[in-house]
């Protein structure tokens, strides 16, 4: 996703940039597409991905909503680990 901030890219280009196989890259991008974080278009034999910024904002808002909840849950664990 960080690479897509620079602009859209082909799945092949992204897969080779991160040294993963094309099938693994395609599965990963399908997960991101289903989550609404990227768009995916096929132009002939070339598959292109682009970042969907609005979805990232929604995700960040959701994370921020629950951040305090999870931080409170980890405090007792941190205290316990500090004692042992």
N, CA, C and O atoms as a GROMACS GRO file, in nm:
protein
  336
    1UNK      N    1   0.083  -0.118   0.000
    1UNK     CA    2   0.000   0.000   0.000
    1UNK      C    3   0.088   0.125   0.000
    1UNK      O    4   0.055   0.225  -0.063
    2UNK      N    5   0.199   0.116   0.071
    2UNK     CA    6   0.289   0.231   0.074
    2UNK      C    7   0.337   0.266  -0.066
    2UNK      O    8   0.347   0.384  -0.102
    3UNK      N    9   0.366   0.166  -0.145
    3UNK     CA   10   0.412   0.189  -0.282
    3UNK      C   11   0.302   0.253  -0.365
    3UNK      O   12   0.331   0.334  -0.454
    4UNK      N   13   0.176   0.221  -0.339
    4UNK     CA   14   0.065   0.276  -0.417
    4UNK      C   15   0.036   0.422  -0.384
    4UNK      O   16  -0.038   0.488  -0.457
    5UNK      N   17   0.093   0.474  -0.277
    5UNK     CA   18   0.078   0.617  -0.248
    5UNK      C   19   0.139   0.698  -0.362
    5UNK      O   20   0.092   0.808  -0.392
    6UNK      N   21   0.242   0.646  -0.424
    6UNK     CA   22   0.308   0.713  -0.536
    6UNK      C   23   0.222   0.713  -0.662
    6UNK      O   24   0.247   0.794  -0.752
    7UNK      N   25   0.124   0.626  -0.671
    7UNK     CA   26   0.038   0.617  -0.788
    7UNK      C   27   0.008   0.472  -0.820
    7UNK      O   28   0.064   0.381  -0.760
    8UNK      N   29  -0.082   0.453  -0.917
    8UNK     CA   30  -0.121   0.316  -0.951
    8UNK      C   31  -0.002   0.240  -1.009
    8UNK      O   32   0.095   0.298  -1.056
    9UNK      N   33  -0.014   0.108  -1.003
    9UNK     CA   34   0.094   0.023  -1.052
    9UNK      C   35   0.036  -0.110  -1.096
    9UNK      O   36  -0.072  -0.150  -1.053
   10UNK      N   37   0.108  -0.178  -1.182
   10UNK     CA   38   0.065  -0.311  -1.224
   10UNK      C   39   0.097  -0.411  -1.114
   10UNK      O   40   0.190  -0.391  -1.035
   11UNK      N   41   0.019  -0.518  -1.109
   11UNK     CA   42   0.042  -0.623  -1.010
   11UNK      C   43   0.180  -0.684  -1.032
   11UNK      O   44   0.250  -0.714  -0.936
   12UNK      N   45   0.220  -0.702  -1.156
   12UNK     CA   46   0.351  -0.760  -1.186
   12UNK      C   47   0.462  -0.671  -1.130
   12UNK      O   48   0.557  -0.720  -1.068
   13UNK      N   49   0.451  -0.541  -1.152
   13UNK     CA   50   0.552  -0.448  -1.102
   13UNK      C   51   0.559  -0.451  -0.950
   13UNK      O   52   0.668  -0.452  -0.893
   14UNK      N   53   0.445  -0.454  -0.884
   14UNK     CA   54   0.444  -0.459  -0.738
   14UNK      C   55   0.502  -0.590  -0.688
   14UNK      O   56   0.578  -0.592  -0.591
   15UNK      N   57   0.467  -0.699  -0.751
   15UNK     CA   58   0.517  -0.831  -0.708
   15UNK      C   59   0.668  -0.838  -0.720
   15UNK      O   60   0.735  -0.889  -0.630
   16UNK      N   61   0.723  -0.789  -0.831
   16UNK     CA   62   0.868  -0.795  -0.848
   16UNK      C   63   0.940  -0.697  -0.756
   16UNK      O   64   1.052  -0.724  -0.713
   17UNK      N   65   0.878  -0.585  -0.726
   17UNK     CA   66   0.938  -0.488  -0.633
   17UNK      C   67   0.957  -0.549  -0.496
   17UNK      O   68   1.058  -0.522  -0.430
   18UNK      N   69   0.863  -0.632  -0.452
   18UNK     CA   70   0.868  -0.689  -0.318
   18UNK      C   71   0.911  -0.835  -0.318
   18UNK      O   72   0.898  -0.903  -0.217
   19UNK      N   73   0.962  -0.883  -0.430
   19UNK     CA   74   1.018  -1.017  -0.441
   19UNK      C   75   0.920  -1.126  -0.392
   19UNK      O   76   0.956  -1.212  -0.313
   20UNK      N   77   0.797  -1.118  -0.442
   20UNK     CA   78   0.698  -1.223  -0.415
   20UNK      C   79   0.650  -1.276  -0.550
   20UNK      O   80   0.661  -1.209  -0.653
   21UNK      N   81   0.597  -1.395  -0.548
   21UNK     CA   82   0.549  -1.454  -0.673
   21UNK      C   83   0.422  -1.381  -0.718
   21UNK      O   84   0.351  -1.321  -0.638
   22UNK      N   85   0.397  -1.389  -0.846
   22UNK     CA   86   0.276  -1.326  -0.901
   22UNK      C   87   0.148  -1.384  -0.839
   22UNK      O   88   0.058  -1.307  -0.804
   23UNK      N   89   0.137  -1.518  -0.823
   23UNK     CA   90   0.016  -1.572  -0.758
   23UNK      C   91   0.000  -1.522  -0.613
   23UNK      O   92  -0.111  -1.492  -0.571
   24UNK      N   93   0.111  -1.514  -0.539
   24UNK     CA   94   0.103  -1.464  -0.401
   24UNK      C   95   0.062  -1.317  -0.401
   24UNK      O   96  -0.020  -1.275  -0.320
   25UNK      N   97   0.120  -1.240  -0.491
   25UNK     CA   98   0.083  -1.098  -0.502
   25UNK      C   99  -0.063  -1.082  -0.539
   25UNK      O  100  -0.131  -0.996  -0.483
   26UNK      N  101  -0.112  -1.161  -0.630
   26UNK     CA  102  -0.252  -1.153  -0.672
   26UNK      C  103  -0.346  -1.185  -0.556
   26UNK      O  104  -0.449  -1.118  -0.540
   27UNK      N  105  -0.312  -1.285  -0.476
   27UNK     CA  106  -0.396  -1.319  -0.360
   27UNK      C  107  -0.397  -1.203  -0.258
   27UNK      O  108  -0.501  -1.168  -0.204
   28UNK      N  109  -0.279  -1.146  -0.235
   28UNK     CA  110  -0.267  -1.035  -0.140
   28UNK      C  111  -0.348  -0.915  -0.188
   28UNK      O  112  -0.419  -0.853  -0.109
   29UNK      N  113  -0.338  -0.883  -0.318
   29UNK     CA  114  -0.411  -0.769  -0.371
   29UNK      C  115  -0.562  -0.793  -0.370
   29UNK      O  116  -0.639  -0.699  -0.354
   30UNK      N  117  -0.604  -0.918  -0.388
   30UNK     CA  118  -0.746  -0.950  -0.380
   30UNK      C  119  -0.800  -0.923  -0.240
   30UNK      O  120  -0.911  -0.873  -0.225
   31UNK      N  121  -0.721  -0.957  -0.138
   31UNK     CA  122  -0.761  -0.929   0.000
   31UNK      C  123  -0.776  -0.779   0.022
   31UNK      O  124  -0.875  -0.734   0.081
   32UNK      N  125  -0.679  -0.701  -0.026
   32UNK     CA  126  -0.686  -0.555  -0.011
   32UNK      C  127  -0.803  -0.497  -0.088
   32UNK      O  128  -0.868  -0.403  -0.043
   33UNK      N  129  -0.831  -0.554  -0.207
   33UNK     CA  130  -0.945  -0.508  -0.287
   33UNK      C  131  -1.077  -0.538  -0.215
   33UNK      O  132  -1.165  -0.452  -0.208
   34UNK      N  133  -1.090  -0.659  -0.164
   34UNK     CA  134  -1.213  -0.696  -0.092
   34UNK      C  135  -1.234  -0.612   0.033
   34UNK      O  136  -1.347  -0.591   0.076
   35UNK      N  137  -1.124  -0.565   0.092
   35UNK     CA  138  -1.132  -0.478   0.210
   35UNK      C  139  -1.163  -0.334   0.171
   35UNK      O  140  -1.187  -0.250   0.257
   36UNK      N  141  -1.163  -0.305   0.041
   36UNK     CA  142  -1.192  -0.170  -0.006
   36UNK      C  143  -1.074  -0.075   0.005
   36UNK      O  144  -1.092   0.047  -0.004
   37UNK      N  145  -0.953  -0.128   0.025
   37UNK     CA  146  -0.836  -0.043   0.043
   37UNK      C  147  -0.766  -0.009  -0.088
   37UNK      O  148  -0.695   0.092  -0.097
   38UNK      N  149  -0.786  -0.093  -0.191
   38UNK     CA  150  -0.730  -0.064  -0.322
   38UNK      C  151  -0.836  -0.092  -0.428
   38UNK      O  152  -0.931  -0.168  -0.405
   39UNK      N  153  -0.818  -0.031  -0.544
   39UNK     CA  154  -0.902  -0.065  -0.659
   39UNK      C  155  -0.817  -0.152  -0.751
   39UNK      O  156  -0.694  -0.146  -0.749
   40UNK      N  157  -0.884  -0.232  -0.832
   40UNK     CA  158  -0.815  -0.325  -0.920
   40UNK      C  159  -0.885  -0.325  -1.054
   40UNK      O  160  -1.006  -0.350  -1.062
   41UNK      N  161  -0.810  -0.297  -1.159
   41UNK     CA  162  -0.866  -0.299  -1.293
   41UNK      C  163  -0.780  -0.386  -1.382
   41UNK      O  164  -0.658  -0.392  -1.366
   42UNK      N  165  -0.843  -0.450  -1.476
   42UNK     CA  166  -0.770  -0.532  -1.571
   42UNK      C  167  -0.783  -0.468  -1.708
   42UNK      O  168  -0.894  -0.445  -1.756
   43UNK      N  169  -0.670  -0.439  -1.770
   43UNK     CA  170  -0.666  -0.379  -1.903
   43UNK      C  171  -0.592  -0.477  -1.994
   43UNK      O  172  -0.470  -0.477  -2.003
   44UNK      N  173  -0.669  -0.560  -2.062
   44UNK     CA  174  -0.608  -0.665  -2.143
   44UNK      C  175  -0.545  -0.768  -2.050
   44UNK      O  176  -0.613  -0.829  -1.968
   45UNK      N  177  -0.414  -0.786  -2.064
   45UNK     CA  178  -0.344  -0.882  -1.979
   45UNK      C  179  -0.279  -0.816  -1.858
   45UNK      O  180  -0.217  -0.884  -1.776
   46UNK      N  181  -0.293  -0.685  -1.846
   46UNK     CA  182  -0.227  -0.612  -1.737
   46UNK      C  183  -0.329  -0.579  -1.628
   46UNK      O  184  -0.433  -0.518  -1.654
   47UNK      N  185  -0.299  -0.620  -1.507
   47UNK     CA  186  -0.382  -0.587  -1.391
   47UNK      C  187  -0.318  -0.470  -1.318
   47UNK      O  188  -0.199  -0.473  -1.288
   48UNK      N  189  -0.397  -0.366  -1.291
   48UNK     CA  190  -0.346  -0.247  -1.224
   48UNK      C  191  -0.419  -0.226  -1.091
   48UNK      O  192  -0.538  -0.254  -1.078
   49UNK      N  193  -0.343  -0.177  -0.993
   49UNK     CA  194  -0.396  -0.148  -0.861
   49UNK      C  195  -0.374  -0.001  -0.830
   49UNK      O  196  -0.276   0.060  -0.873
   50UNK      N  197  -0.467   0.056  -0.753
   50UNK     CA  198  -0.453   0.194  -0.706
   50UNK      C  199  -0.508   0.201  -0.564
   50UNK      O  200  -0.596   0.124  -0.527
   51UNK      N  201  -0.455   0.292  -0.488
   51UNK     CA  202  -0.498   0.313  -0.350
   51UNK      C  203  -0.634   0.381  -0.346
   51UNK      O  204  -0.662   0.468  -0.428
   52UNK      N  205  -0.720   0.341  -0.253
   52UNK     CA  206  -0.850   0.406  -0.233
   52UNK      C  207  -0.840   0.484  -0.102
   52UNK      O  208  -0.859   0.429   0.006
   53UNK      N  209  -0.809   0.612  -0.114
   53UNK     CA  210  -0.778   0.695   0.003
   53UNK      C  211  -0.895   0.705   0.101
   53UNK      O  212  -0.872   0.704   0.222
   54UNK      N  213  -1.016   0.714   0.053
   54UNK     CA  214  -1.132   0.726   0.142
   54UNK      C  215  -1.145   0.608   0.237
   54UNK      O  216  -1.178   0.626   0.354
   55UNK      N  217  -1.118   0.489   0.188
   55UNK     CA  218  -1.125   0.370   0.272
   55UNK      C  219  -1.018   0.372   0.379
   55UNK      O  220  -1.041   0.326   0.491
   56UNK      N  221  -0.902   0.425   0.345
   56UNK     CA  222  -0.795   0.434   0.445
   56UNK      C  223  -0.833   0.530   0.557
   56UNK      O  224  -0.803   0.504   0.674
   57UNK      N  225  -0.901   0.639   0.522
   57UNK     CA  226  -0.948   0.733   0.624
   57UNK      C  227  -1.049   0.666   0.716
   57UNK      O  228  -1.044   0.683   0.838
   58UNK      N  229  -1.139   0.590   0.658
   58UNK     CA  230  -1.239   0.518   0.738
   58UNK      C  231  -1.172   0.418   0.832
   58UNK      O  232  -1.211   0.404   0.948
   59UNK      N  233  -1.071   0.348   0.780
   59UNK     CA  234  -0.998   0.250   0.861
   59UNK      C  235  -0.926   0.319   0.975
   59UNK      O  236  -0.929   0.271   1.088
   60UNK      N  237  -0.860   0.430   0.946
   60UNK     CA  238  -0.789   0.505   1.050
   60UNK      C  239  -0.886   0.554   1.157
   60UNK      O  240  -0.855   0.546   1.276
   61UNK      N  241  -1.002   0.604   1.117
   61UNK     CA  242  -1.103   0.649   1.214
   61UNK      C  243  -1.148   0.534   1.302
   61UNK      O  244  -1.166   0.552   1.423
   62UNK      N  245  -1.168   0.416   1.244
   62UNK     CA  246  -1.209   0.299   1.321
   62UNK      C  247  -1.102   0.262   1.422
   62UNK      O  248  -1.132   0.233   1.538
   63UNK      N  249  -0.976   0.261   1.378
   63UNK     CA  250  -0.865   0.227   1.467
   63UNK      C  251  -0.856   0.327   1.582
   63UNK      O  252  -0.839   0.288   1.697
   64UNK      N  253  -0.868   0.456   1.551
   64UNK     CA  254  -0.861   0.559   1.654
   64UNK      C  255  -0.974   0.544   1.756
   64UNK      O  256  -0.954   0.571   1.874
   65UNK      N  257  -1.091   0.502   1.710
   65UNK     CA  258  -1.205   0.483   1.800
   65UNK      C  259  -1.175   0.378   1.906
   65UNK      O  260  -1.212   0.394   2.022
   66UNK      N  261  -1.108   0.271   1.867
   66UNK     CA  262  -1.082   0.160   1.958
   66UNK      C  263  -0.942   0.163   2.021
   66UNK      O  264  -0.909   0.075   2.101
   67UNK      N  265  -0.861   0.261   1.986
   67UNK     CA  266  -0.725   0.267   2.036
   67UNK      C  267  -0.721   0.274   2.189
   67UNK      O  268  -0.645   0.200   2.251
   68UNK      N  269  -0.801   0.360   2.249
   68UNK     CA  270  -0.803   0.370   2.394
   68UNK      C  271  -0.847   0.242   2.461
   68UNK      O  272  -0.792   0.203   2.565
   69UNK      N  273  -0.945   0.174   2.403
   69UNK     CA  274  -0.993   0.048   2.457
   69UNK      C  275  -0.880  -0.054   2.465
   69UNK      O  276  -0.859  -0.116   2.569
   70UNK      N  277  -0.806  -0.071   2.354
   70UNK     CA  278  -0.700  -0.170   2.351
   70UNK      C  279  -0.581  -0.131   2.436
   70UNK      O  280  -0.517  -0.217   2.497
   71UNK      N  281  -0.550  -0.001   2.442
   71UNK     CA  282  -0.439   0.042   2.526
   71UNK      C  283  -0.468   0.011   2.673
   71UNK      O  284  -0.379  -0.030   2.747
   72UNK      N  285  -0.593   0.032   2.715
   72UNK     CA  286  -0.632   0.000   2.853
   72UNK      C  287  -0.618  -0.150   2.882
   72UNK      O  288  -0.583  -0.188   2.994
   73UNK      N  289  -0.645  -0.233   2.784
   73UNK     CA  290  -0.635  -0.378   2.802
   73UNK      C  291  -0.490  -0.424   2.812
   73UNK      O  292  -0.461  -0.522   2.881
   74UNK      N  293  -0.399  -0.354   2.745
   74UNK     CA  294  -0.259  -0.394   2.746
   74UNK      C  295  -0.185  -0.345   2.870
   74UNK      O  296  -0.082  -0.402   2.906
   75UNK      N  297  -0.235  -0.242   2.937
   75UNK     CA  298  -0.168  -0.189   3.056
   75UNK      C  299  -0.149  -0.296   3.164
   75UNK      O  300  -0.039  -0.309   3.216
   76UNK      N  301  -0.253  -0.372   3.201
   76UNK     CA  302  -0.233  -0.476   3.302
   76UNK      C  303  -0.133  -0.583   3.259
   76UNK      O  304  -0.057  -0.635   3.342
   77UNK      N  305  -0.131  -0.616   3.131
   77UNK     CA  306  -0.036  -0.715   3.081
   77UNK      C  307   0.106  -0.660   3.095
   77UNK      O  308   0.198  -0.731   3.137
   78UNK      N  309   0.124  -0.534   3.059
   78UNK     CA  310   0.256  -0.470   3.072
   78UNK      C  311   0.301  -0.469   3.216
   78UNK      O  312   0.416  -0.500   3.246
   79UNK      N  313   0.211  -0.434   3.308
   79UNK     CA  314   0.244  -0.434   3.452
   79UNK      C  315   0.284  -0.572   3.498
   79UNK      O  316   0.382  -0.588   3.572
   80UNK      N  317   0.210  -0.673   3.457
   80UNK     CA  318   0.241  -0.812   3.496
   80UNK      C  319   0.379  -0.852   3.446
   80UNK      O  320   0.459  -0.909   3.520
   81UNK      N  321   0.406  -0.821   3.319
   81UNK     CA  322   0.535  -0.859   3.261
   81UNK      C  323   0.650  -0.784   3.329
   81UNK      O  324   0.759  -0.839   3.345
   82UNK      N  325   0.626  -0.661   3.367
   82UNK     CA  326   0.730  -0.584   3.439
   82UNK      C  327   0.762  -0.645   3.574
   82UNK      O  328   0.875  -0.636   3.622
   83UNK      N  329   0.662  -0.708   3.637
   83UNK     CA  330   0.680  -0.766   3.771
   83UNK      C  331   0.750  -0.901   3.764
   83UNK      O  332   0.814  -0.942   3.861
   84UNK      N  333   0.739  -0.971   3.652
   84UNK     CA  334   0.796  -1.107   3.644
   84UNK      C  335   0.935  -1.110   3.585
   84UNK      O  336   0.995  -1.216   3.573
   0.00000   0.00000   0.00000
